[in-house]
């Protein structure tokens, strides 16, 4: 419900005093363990950043099949973040460039059940990390 509320506020509340949006496109993948709603490989979608958690809506990808493009989108995947490891921050490597845009920075996130990599547009990274770490999330 938080995702929908945040999206409505962003669309309906005009004015320069409105906080900058923390909703943007990104990529997310599991590199160790398991995370409900995510499997192997990079997934593309929209993320809403909250203090201590992400709500990720997986976007349509051709590998999903054309029929999936006509179905309603799946519910957001809620990811509660324990730590953010910015010391391992990096750009996509050559083998990832076909799945992750080169204008992204990749940071490592730890949850209770998995280690994830989160590819964030470079221009959004500072805001995203500030918003995410404005709770009890430990910097890496």
QUIZIFEN-V213703 format. One line per field, one symbol per residue. ss: DSSP state (2 for helix, 1 for strand, 0 for the rest). psi: psi as a letter, one per 30 degrees, with the letter a starting at -180 (. if undefined). Layout:
BEGIN
ss: ???
psi: ???
END
This chain:
BEGIN
ss: 02222222222200000000001111111111101001000011111111001111110002220222220000001111001111111110000000000001111111000111111112222222222200000110
psi: eeeeeeeeeeefjllffklkkgklkakklkfkakkkfkaklkkkakkkkljflkjkjklkkeffkeeffflllllkjkjkkelkiffgkllklefffffkkfglkklkkkafflklkjjkkeffeeeeeeeeggbgkkl.
END
